[in-house]
């Protein structure tokens, strides 16, 4: 079994970060970041906590970049045109320079002041960063590792308040910035002779967005509709050379135009001006073609920096978004300069799409009851992306057809439990909000949220069969949900009101059991009839864990009374067998063959019992393996507080040799049971915005009254908390705490190639599928790729397949499989030895997943089962993982083909009926 598991995706949250509990307003570290489209517009980059999710809208898939910021991400920026570089800045101003295509961190650095906006120039040569009250422009580094790749080009000043928004001109020569002082300022990137920065005023509230209009559209509009001076009817005179828009928080948008007076013709003055511009550009690092640019100023073909010299800015129009409502504020804006479309997000969950410069409303829609903190528009202006951090909701809207391209949201108050379907395709999760969500393990998206029937948090979910999922809740009910109609078709209740902590379903899916907190008992129901068939009593504490025997009808229950009891459900007078542990037992699990039972206690001890004779086989002390992490309010250090770290969930691997354990810690451990050793330890998060990630707290954050939160709300953050009557400050009385890093439940996929865990951040999926590592078997000097190709040309397909399996390269094995003739498949399969069966099945599942040759690969599967089926049945534990992986791929292909065939069947029937109607009309 290989252990190079890596985080493949983070499900459960597509945008934002886990919010602090007990707070009605979001802290500065939980307000979410911006959403960015790639240059082709087919993918969206969405920050989730300290990670970045990449949502492929074309192939409907999701993946998580293999990078982590120190804290929750505040801002991201992607280089234009080629998407080479990604810059990530967190709430503590630490930044990362990332190679986006490879997912490699090239450089780490820190901005010493708050970063509220960051944008690349349209040509990609520079990027601008809001640096407190200033703006910094940096040169874009290369994609290779360097000692000091960050080179500061220039710092721009002039604004009194902090800079909140930035915008570049279309030719990357002019920069526009807006701030909290209700002003906007225009700078040229390089020094231009006789230019003085302009300050644009006229707003009463802080600026939310500033946007330059595309220069080509501005000049084309001037030349087409306005003759001579290009007057648009405003009080400004002169030729129109630039236009921009400024949007404030109170919903006011101002159109600003830059006009330049006509100058007399003078060749002498023109030549002297060209020489002066050449000198200024030479010493300031600008381009050397200033004389040519100066000559073309009057023709309107120069860059925008030289065009606005000696020009005058003025306000030509003013419009109001929220004229009918004084309660909603503008929170976010996004502008497509090529299509002149402006998207505005409001604090009430409403968004509007406007066409500029007329500011005519094209579309308005209410998406949510929470604030839309960020909006984005893709390069083709077809899709709009919205992010609501309070609900961790991400929406992609196609405004022309008025349909959702993507709509994802997590559980309202976090996840609590998970379960894999028998085929490993679907993952069911239960949340604190009482809802059950179903996730596709291939794409990583939630495809359905079952109707909310529970009134309290869900504590356990289980699959009775591929079409029925069961959920247990603290409201005292167990509910069965139909995955065909997506409805609750059966409810199981106890004769005494209680809260259920655990649940288990037998292998046949006919019996469901649930353990309660008070009274201390286990209820047994029939799944079909819904009747309470038995009540198992004997525990002296809450029943925290339940597990059915994989083969027999035995049920194991673990309790806080320090015992594990094994019940025989089909013998009415049987006495349960009891295993004493000496400490509260919080989890229990059977090995897949049913011969071994594992239990975990609050002392971090894992005990393994022989089921047949009840003897203790071995013990693993995992307290030292999972210790670590000091919370902000802990009085003791992480080493002295190890007693609070223990396992709350355990799961066996498919072959039963390894055990996955997670719990009240930031670590998830994999143990080898027979040797009693720790094989690998995973830290699920390095996000310092969570509580319990650091082992040692910084002494500078410790005050006289306790720890100081370095991510507390700053005084200048927008806070819409209402004023209480008679109060002098805006305080609604709520108090908040950080989300703690811990794992609620762990589970292996039935395929064995991935495992998942539930934490405060969501569903972490660790997978092997992306890494086909080089693992040679029986290699000699004669086994080479060229020898494989030689055997294929000679028609020795069996020898070629064996050599490719020895080399263990996916591309090589796939070429051999697909080059094998259809009629030779059975003879090649017979030549494969038993030692290579598992490896071949794994490769077949990988090749078949994205291949159009479905019938060809199904023939391979059929010959494998006909030739080696009996051997694999006798050794099912060895081949179970690879066989389940193959079954999952076949099942997904069957579902896709069934949908296509149903559509084609309907179309053919329609054509047939139409043809009959036409024939009948001709006969008549």
N, C-alpha and C positions, 0 to 999 in steps of 0.2 A: 504493500500500500504506500502510495506516494503522499508526501506531506507538504508539497510546495503550493499550498492553498494561498490564494491572494484575493483581496477584496475585489469582486467583480462589479457589484452594483450595490447601491444603497436604496432600498425601496421604502415606501411609507412616507416619504417626504420628497416632493419635487422642487420645492422652493422654500427659502427661509431657514429658520433654526428653531430648535425647541424652546418655547417661551417659558419664562420663569412662572412658577406657580403662585397663585394668590394675587395676581396683578391684573388690573383692567387695562393698563397701558403697557405698551412694549418698551423695553429698555433700549438704550442705544445699541447694545450688542445683538438685539433680536429684531431689529427693524428691517432686516433683509437687505439684499444687495440688488444691483441692476441685472437685467437679463440681456444677453447678447446673442444675436444671430450670426452665424457664419457667413462668409462672403457669398456663398451660393444660395443662402437662404433656406437650406434644407435641414439644418440642425440648429438647436438652441442650447446655449450654455447657461445653466441655472445654478447658482451657488446654493448649497444646502449645508448649513453649519459651517464647518471649515473645509468642506470638500466641494468639488465642482461636478455637477451632473451634465452629461452630454446626451440630449434627447434627439435621436434621429427621426425626423418627421416623415422622411421618405420611406424608410424601412420599418418604421414603428418599433423602435428598440431604444433601450436606455443603457448607458454604462457610466461608471464613475471613474474619473481620471485618477491615476495612482499617485496623487499628491495630496498633502494635507497642510493647511496653513496653521499657524500657532493658535489662532482664535477664530471666532466667527468672521466670515468674509464680509467686508464692507463695500468693496468695489472691484470689478474686473474690467479688463479691456483686451480686445483681440485685434491683432494687426490686420489691416485691410488687404484685400486682393488675394494673398496667399495663405492667411491664417497661420503663419509660422509661429508667432510669439503670443503668449498669453501672460498678462501681468495681473497679479492677484494681490490685493491689499486688505489686511484684516482690520478689526476695530481698534487694535492697539498700534496701528500705523506700520506694522511689519509687512514687507512686500516680497513677492517671489516673482522671478522671471522664469517662465516655463516654456519649453519646446512643446507646443500643443500637440503636434502629430505623434511625437514619441512619448509624451507624458513624463519628461525629465526636467527636473529643476536645474536651471543653468546658474542662477545667482540668487542670493538672498540679501536684502538690505532693508533699511528702515527710514521712513520719513518721520521727522521729529515733530511734525504738526499734523493736525487732522486732515484727512483726505476725503473730500465729499464728492469729487467728480474726477474722472480721468478719461482722456480720449486720445486716440491716435490721430495723426494728421491724415488727410485723404490719400496722400502719396506714400504714407508709411515711413517716412524718414525721421519723424520726430513724434513725441507724445507729450501732452500737457497734463499737469497734475495740479489740482487746487491744493495749495500749501498754506493752510490757515487763511490769512488775509492776502496772501500773495499767490502768484501762479508761477510754477516752474515748468520750463520746457526742456526736455531731455532728448538727446540723440538716441535713436533706436539702435540697440546693440545687435550684433549678429547672433546666429544660432549656435555658435561654437562656444565652449567654455573659455572664459577669459578671467584674468585675475581681477580686473576692475572694468567691467563692461559698461557701467553707467557713467556717462559723460553729460554734465549739466551744460546746456546751451545758454540759457539766460533765465533770470528771474524778473518778473514783472510785478510792479506795485501800483498803488493808486487808489485801491478800494479801502474803505474804512472798516467794513464788516467782513466776516469770513466769506470766502468764495464758495458758492453752492452749485454753479453750473458753468459749463464751458461749451464753446462752439468754434469750429475751424471754418475758414472760407474754403471754397471748392478747390482753389489752387494752393492751399496750405501756406499762404503768405500772411494772412491776417488772423488774429485770435480775438475772440469776443468772450468776456467773462461777466457773470452776474453774481451779486452777493447779497448778504443779509442787510446791507445798508440801502436796499431798494434802488441800487444803481447798477449800470452796466458800463463796461469800459472796453475800448477798442485799441489794440496794440498791433503793430507790425512785428513779425517774427524777427526779421533782420532790421538793422538800422537803415532808415530811408531818410534822405536829405529833406529837410523842411517839414517833416511830419511831426505833429504833436498829438499824443493820445487824446481821444475824445471820451468824455463821460456822458452817458445817456441817462437822463433822470425822467421823472414823471410818475413813478409808482409810489404807492403808500405802504405796500407790504413787501417782504423779501421776494426775490426773484426765484422762480422754480425752473424756468427754462429760457435759454437764449439760443436763437437759431439764425444762421446765415442762409440767405437764399442763394441758390446756385447762380454763379456769375453768368454763365451762358444763357440761362433763362431770363435773367434780369436784362442783359443787353439785347436779347432777341425781342423781349417785350417792348423795350424802348424803341428799337428800330422799326418794329412792325406797327405799333399802335400810336406812337407819339412822334411827331415830326418836329424837327428843329431842336428846341430845348428839351423836349421830352417831358413836358409838364403833365402831371397826373391830376391836376385840379387842386393841388395843395398850395399853400402859401410859399413853398420853397421854389426857388428859381435855379436854373442851370441844368446841366445834363446829368441824367441819372447814371450813377456808376456802381452803386451797391445798395442792397436792401437787407434788412434783418428784422427779426421779431423778438420781442421780450414778453414773457408771461410771468405774472406775479401770483402770489398765493391767494389773493382775494378774487382771482378770476378775471383779471384785466390783461388783455393782449394789445400791445402797441406795435404799430408798423413804423419802422424807422427807415428813412431813405437818406442816402448820401448823394449830394449833388455838387457838381463842379461848374463854376462859371467858365464861359468861353474866354479864351485868351487870344490876344492878337498874334499875328504871324510875325515871327522874328527869328531869322536863321542864326543870327549872332547869339542871341540869348539862348536859343535852343542848343547850340553847340557848347556854350559855357555851362549850361545846366547838365548836359550829358557828361562833360568832364567832371563836374562836381559829384554827380551820382556815381561815376566810376571810382572816384577816390573814396567816397563814403563806403561803397560796397566792398572795396578792397580791404580797408582797415577794419571793417565790421564782420568780415567773413561772408558777405553776400555774394551773389553771382557777379560775373565779370561782364555781363552783357547789358549793363544799365543804360548805356547810351542808346542802344537799340530799343530798350524798353521806354526810355524817355521820349524817343522820337515817335513811338507808337501810342503815347498816352492820348493824344488828341484823336487818334483813329479808333480808340476803344479796344485795342487788342493787347494791351499790356497786362501784367499781373495786377492783382487787386491792391497790393501794397502800394505800388506807385500810382495807381489810379485814384486813390483817396487822398493823395497829398494835396493840400490847399483846398480840400473840399469841405462841405458843411453838412453835418448830420441834423436831421430834424424829424419830428413826429408828424406823420401824415394822417393816421387814423387810430382810433381807439375803440375796441370792442369789449363786451362783457359776456363771459361764459355763464355765470350764475346770476343773471339779472332777476330771475324769478325766485331765487332761494338765497338767503343770507347765511345759512348754516353750513353749506358745503364749501370746502376749500380745494383749490388745485394742489395736488400732491406730486404729480409726475407728468412729464411731457416727453414726446418723441416726435421727430420731424424727418420726413423724407424729402430731401432737397430736390431730387430728380423728378418726383411726382407732385411736389407742393402739397403734401398731406401732413396734417398735424394731429397727433393723438394726445388726448388730455385725460388723465385719471384723477378722479375726485375722491375726497375723504369719505363719501357716502357709498362707495362701491359702484359709482356710475362712471362711464367713460363716454367720450365724444370724439368723433372723427370730423375734422374740418378741412376745407379746402382754402388754401391761402393764395393770394392776399385778400380775397373777398371775405374770408372767415365765414363761409356758408357751411351750415351743418349738413353733413352727409349721412351720418349714422350716430345714434345714441342708444345705449343699452345699459341696463343695470345688471352687473355680474354677481355682486356679493353684497352682504351687509357690512363688510369690513373695508378698511381703507385699501385702495390700490396704490401700493407704494412705488411700483415701477411699471413702466410700459415700454414697449419696443416694437419697432416695425421692421420687417425684413426688407432686403434690398429691392425686391420687385413690388413692394407695397401691397402685397396680397394678404399676408398674414400679420396679425397683431398679437403680441404676447403681453400678458398681464400677470403680475405677481402680488399676492395678498399674504404678507408674512404672518398675520395673526392667525389665519386658518391654514397656513402652509399650502396655499392653493396656487396652482399654475394653470393658466388657460391660454390656449392658442385659438384665435378667432379669425375666420375668413369672412371679411366684411362684405364681399360682393355676393356670396351665396348665403350669408347669414347663418353659418354652421360652425360648430366646434370642430377644429382639427384635433385638439387634445384638451382634455380636462382631467386634471389629477389633483387630488388632495389627500392628506393623510388623516389618521385618527385625530379627533379633536384634542384629546388629552394624552396622546401617546399610546403605543402598543403595549400589550401585556402577554400575549401568547401567540403561538403559531402551530401549524400542522401541515405536513406535505400530503398531497393526494397519493394513492397507491401507485400511480404511474409517474409521479414526480413532476408533472406538468403544471399543476395548480398548487399555490400556497395560500392557505387560509389564515388570516390573522384576526385576533380579537383585541378590542381596544378598551380603554377606560371610559369611552363615551357610550359603550353598550352596542356598538355596531360590529359587524363581521364583513371584512373585505376579502375579495379573491384576487390574487395576483398571478399573472402568467410568468412562470419561471424563465421562459425564453426571452421575452421582451422586457420584463421588469416593470410592466405597467399594471395598474389596478383596472380590471375590466368590468367589475360590478361591485357595488356596495349593497349588501342585502338589506331589506327594509328593517328599520330599527324596531325590534320587539322587546329587547331587554330594557329594563329601567335602571340598571346598575352596571358596574364594570364587569366585563367578561373575564373569567379566570382560566378557562380552558376551552380549546377547540379540538375536535377530532373528526376524521373522515370515517363514516360507517362503510361506505363504498364510494366509487368515483363520482356518484351523483347525489350523495347525501352527506351533509356536514352537520355535526352536532356542536352546540355551544352551551357551556355552563356559566352561570353568572351569580353574582352576589345577591341578586333579587330572589333567589330561591327556586329558580326554574332551570330546566335543561330543554333546549329547543332544537328541533330537527328542521333543516332547511333543504328544500328541493333545488338542485342546481340546474334543472331544466326550466322551471317556471320562476325560479328565484323568489320563493315565498316560504314562509314558515307553515309547515303542514302538520306538525305535532308538537305538543308541549307536555313535558313531564314534570310533575310537581310531587312534593313530599306531603305526607299526612300531617307533618308538623312544620310550621314555618322555620326556615333555616337558610344559611348562606353556604353555597357550594364553593369549595376551594379547589377541587380536583375532579377529573373525569377520565374514564377509560371505556373503550369499546372493544368487544371481543373480535376475533379474527373473522368470524362469519358475518358480523354486522347485525346480529339479532339481539344482543344484550348490551345495555349501556348502564354503567355504574357511576355514581358521583359521591364524593366524600364531603361532609359538611363540617363547619366550624363549631356550631352549637345547635343541637346536641351532637356528640361525637359518634357518628355512625356513618354507614355506607348504604345508600339506597340503590336498589337494582330494579330496572324496568325492562320490559319487552319493547323493542323498537317498533314492531309492527302494531301491536295492540295499544301501547302507551300505558299499560297497567303496571302499578308498583307490585312486583312479584316477590320481593324479599327485602328485608332490612337487616344489615349485619351490624351487630353491636359488640362491644368488647374493648374498644379503645378508650383511654382516659384523657385524651387530648384531641385537638382538631386533626382531621385526616388531611394531610398536606399532599400526599401523592398516591396514585393508583396506577397499576400496570397489569395487563392480562398476560397470561402465559401464551407463547406463540403457538403451541400445539394443543395442550390440554385446556380444560375449562377452569383453570385456577386463577385466582385474583390475588395480587399482592397489594397491601395497603400500608403506607407509612404514616406515622403520627408523631405529634409533639410529645407523646408520652414516652418516647425512646424505644419504641418497638416497631417491628415489621411483622405483619400477620399475613399468612397465605391461606386463603379460603378456597374450599371446593364448592363451587356454586351449584353443582348438580347432585350433591348429597346433603339432604336436609338436616341430618343429625350429626354431621361431622364437626369435629373441634378444630379450629384453625391452628396451624403451626406458627409459633411465635419465635422471632429472632430478637434477642435483646441487644441493644446498642449502647446503652449508658448515656445517651444524649439525645436531644430532640432530632428525630429523623424527618427531613424535609423533602426528600426525593427518592424514587425507587425506579428500577428498570430491569427487565429481563434481557438476557442475551438472546440473539435471534434463534439459536437452537433450543432455548428453554432450559438448559442444564445449569445455568448460573444466574444468580440474582445479585444486583448491586444496590446499595443504599448509601445515601449521603447524610451526614449529621452537621449540626451547627458548629462543630469543632473543626470543620474542614477535613473530616476523615471519611474515606470511601471504603466500605466493607463489601467483600465479595463472598457470597454464600453458595454452597452446593445445595441445589434444590432438592435432590433425591434424599440425602441423609441429614440435611440441615446443618452441616458443619461449616465452620468459617474457613474459607480457602486462603485468603490473604487480606491485607489492609494496605491502603495507600494514604499517607498523611499529606494532603495537598494544601495545608494552611500556609506553609512557607512559599508554595508556588503561586498562590494568588494574593499574597499580602502586598500591600503597596497602595499609595494614594491617600493623601491627607486632605480632608474636607476643610473648608474655611473655618468652621466653628468647632473643629476637633480640638480638644484640650491636650491630646497626646499625639506623639509623632506617629508616622505610618508604621514603624517597626514595633512600637509598643501597643498599637491598636490592631494587631493582627487577629485578635479574637473575634472581631466583627466581620471578618472575611470568611465566607464559607460557600459551598456549592449549593445552589437551589434547583438545578436542572442537570440531568445527565442523559446521555444517549449513546447506545452502542453503534459501532460501524456495521455495515452489511455483513461482513465476514466474521464479526464478533471478536476480533483480536484487539481492537482499540476502543477506548471510551472517551467520549467528548463530554467535558464538564464545564459549566459556567454558573455564575451566581452573583453574589454580592461583592463584585470586584470588577476592575477594568480589564481583567485577563480572562481568556478562554483557553483551557488546557486540553491537550490530547495525550492520553496515557496508553502505554502498552501493558495489557493486563497481565499476561503470563510473566513478564520480566519485572513488572511493577516499577516502570521507569517513565519519566516525563519525556515524551517525544518532541513536542513543540508547544510553545505558548504564544498566543496571539493577544496583542493589546488592541482592543476594538476601536479606541479613539485616542488621539493626541490633542484634542481640542481643549485649550486652557479656559475656554468660556464655560466648560462644564466643571462641576464640583467633584473633586477626588482624582483628578488626572495627575497633578504634581505630587511627588513624594515629599518635597520640602517646600514650605511656604516662604516667600520673600519677607524678610523682617521689616522692610520699609513699608509694607502694607499692613503692618500690625500697629494699631493705635492703642490709646489708654482704655477705650471702651470696647476693644475687640478688633477683629480684622476689618480692613477697609477694602471695599470692592473697587478694583481699579477699572471696572467697566460700568460704573454707576452712570446714571443719567446726568449729562452735563447741563449746565444752566441754560445754554443756548439751544438745546434741542427743542423741537416743537412738541409741546405737551398740551393736549386738548382736554386735560382733566378738569372737571367743572369745579367752580368755587363753591364751597359750602357756605351757608348763611352765617355771616359774622366772622368768617375766617379771613385772615390776611394773606394766605398763600393757597395755591392750587394743590390741595392734598385731599384725595378722596378716601384716605384712611387705609388703603390697601398696602400690604407689605409683601415683598417677593423674596424668593430664594432661588439659587441656581439649580439647574437640573443636574442630578447626580449621575455619574457614569457607572452603570452596572448592567448586567444581563439578566433578563427575566426568564428566558427559556432558550434552549439550544436544541437543534434537531438535525440529523443527517438526512440527506435526500435519499430516496429509495435507489437511485442510480449509483450512489456512493461517490460521485464526482463533485459534489458540492455539499456544504453544510451552511446552516443559517442560524442566526441568533437575533433576539429581540432586545433592543436597548432603548434608552430615552431618545435616541436620534432616529430610530426606525428599524427596519429589517436589513441587517447586514448579511449579504450573500457572498460567501467565499467559495471560489470555484477553481477547478483544475482545467477547465475546458480551453482556456486561452493559452495554456503552456503545454505543448508537446515536447517535453525535454528529451535530450539525447540519452538513451538508456540502452547501450548495445548489449546484444546477447550472442555469444559464440562467434565473435568477429575474428576473421582471419584476413590475411593480405589479399586473398582472392575475392573477398566480399566487398565490392565497390559499386557505385552507381553505374559505371560503364559496363560492369559485368552483368548487372541487372538488365540494362538495355540490350546487351548482346543476347541474353537468354530469351528475351521477348522476341527479338528478330528471328531467332532459331525456332521459335514455337515452344520453348520449354517454360511454360507459364507457371508450373508448380515450383520449379527451382527459382524462378525470378521472384515469386511471391515470398518464398522462404528467405531469400537474401534481403529483400526489402524489409521484411519483419525484423531481421537481425539488425539492419541499419536504423530501424525505428524512426523513419522520417515520413510524415504524413503525405507530402506531395509525391514522394516516390511510391509509397504503397498505393495511393489513389491511382496513379498512372498505370501500375501493374494490374490493379483490379479492373479498371475500365478498358485496358487493352486486351484483356482475356476474352476470347469469343464466347458467345452465349452458350454454344453447345459444349464448350470445354469446362464450364463452371463446376459440374459435378465431379469430374476427374481431378480438378485442382483442389477441391475441398477434401477429397479423400486422401490427397497427399499431405495434408496438413496434420502435424502431430498434435497430441493432446496438450503438450506444453505451450503451444502457440494459440490455442483456441480463444482464451480470454483476450489476448492482444488483438487477434483478428476481428473479434466482435466489436471491440472498442473502435478500431479503425473503420469498420463498416458503418457504425453509428455516426461517426464524424463525417464520413464521405457522403452518406445518404441524406444528411441534414439539409444541405443546400444544393443537392443534385436534381436535375430534371429527369434522370433515368430511373424512375421509380420501379418499373417492372424488372429492370436489370438487377437492381439491388435486392428486390424481393426474391428473385430466383436464388441469389447468394444465400439469403436467410433461410429459404426453404431447404436447400441442399445441406446447409449446416445442421439444421434440426433433424433432417432425415438421416444424416450420416453420424452425427455425434450427439443426438438428442438424449439417448439413454445414458451415456457417460456423464453428460452435464446434469441430468436429473439425479444421478447417484452422488454427484459432487456439487450440489446446488450452492452450498456456501461459498465455494471457490469462484463460481461463475455468476453468482447472483447480481453483483454490482454491474458487470459488463452487459449482462442480459437485460437488466432493467433499463440501462442507457439505450440499448437498441430498441426495446419495446416503446420507450418514450418517443423516439424519432418516428417509428412506424405509426404510432398512434396520432402524432401531430400531422403526418402526411395524410393519414386517412381522414382526419377532420377537414383538412383543406380540400382534398379531392371530393369529399362528400358535398361540401358547400358548392363547389363548381359544378358537380354533376346535377345537383338539384336545380341550379339555375339553368343549365343547358336542357334539362328535361322539361322544364316549364317552357323554355323558348321553343323547343321542338314541338311540344304539344300545341302551343299557340300557332305555329306555322302550319301544322297539320290541320288544325281546325279552320284556319283561314283558307287554306287550299280547298277544303271540303265545301266551304261556303261559296267560294268562287265557282267550283264545279257545279254546285246546285243551282246557282244563278244562271249559268250557261245552259243547263238542262231545261230550266224553266223558260 
